[in-house]
Amino acid sequence: MDSIHIWGGVALQGEVCIQGSKNATLPILAATLLTGECSYIGNCPRISDVYAMTSLLQSLGCIVSWQENGILVDSSRVKRGDMCSEAVRGMRSSLCLLGAMLGRCGEVVMEHPGGCVIGSRPIDLHISALEQMGVEFQEEAGLLKAFAPRLHGARIRLPKPSVGATENIILAGVMAEGDTVLEGAAREPEVTALCRYLQGCGACIEGIGTECLGIRGGRKLYGTDFRVPADRIVAGTYLLACIGTGGSIFLENAPREEMKAVTDLARRMGGKLCISEKGIYVQGPDRPRAVECIRTEPYPGFPTDLQSVALAVETVGDGDTVIEERIFENRFRVVEELRRMGACIEQTDEARVLVRGVPVLHGACTEAKELRGGAALVAAGLMARGKSCVSGCLYIYRGYENICRDFRELGARIISV
């Protein structure tokens, strides 16, 4: 099913339960390698990236089985092995296996990781940090080879917050000899979830949720049960889609404490929200307000993964909006596709677009070129008059368990083809 067909112009109504977090599940699955025992990871989303990660774990000797509500991983038989090159190339988060395999085996050979084309995303921060911990790197015939004759703690300062580099340092640090102090760490909830899982395995990590982490290495880790938190990006996608289409919806289990930047934006766009322990209720306006400027920032700022959806909503905003992308330089690939639907968007420079709101979008055939841009095109199709078709939906299925089912539960007319 590579395309999604949408008959738009319907205000969303109803409630939907938010799936487990993609960005938390992947590094936690990688971390199961460090225990040499069984771990049960509950609330894992059934998405293509998680299937790819489980295949990589199996290629390394893990026994992986899906249960009703999660994944059981037995990493007692982990061995050296070649990771499936197709899965590595297609999934950026395979990079977190770098720190995990160095911690477990002291070496790893892998292809350069892939993922969505949303910017250069170099891995120099990962390499520089791990070199300070005693890792030696070589590149040969397109392969990245890493060896750690003696993995040791270090004092590391990241020049800018990097979720992936932070996760790799944590994974290596809990297995290294001595202590690691990481300054400039990313504070994203997915990093916190990884730390909480490792704490449940017996690791000692201090400063969780702050920019400075203290990691005591060398402790014996053991398997544990852990429940993945709900996906803040999926919840934000559906919340913003309601702002764009109107109506009222309830997002069951939405991680409200992690979504303040998103809920603040929704209110500025004219949405009315009621936030409780059970989730988030949102009532959309007749027409979204144009917010003067939306700027992406590291957590707790507005997430880059929702920038494309916010952009889609503001195409029908009442006025002009500047969207400023500060994380990835290639997040505006969705602009040309939205123009096919009648959006008025001017790209003023590589990191900024000016959106002049139009009264309505019209249905069109568009193509998803990366995960979050694809979700934005689905949201735009829901907002538009007439029929839209979004192709390239394999990108979308990397992060959304069943986006068509979820929107149908909210009253949308949408099918996968």
Summary of the structure (lengths in Angstrom):
residues: 417
radius of gyration: 21.3
end to end distance: 5.0
largest distance: 62.7
contacts: 1571
relative contact order: 0.16
helix: 35%
strand: 28%
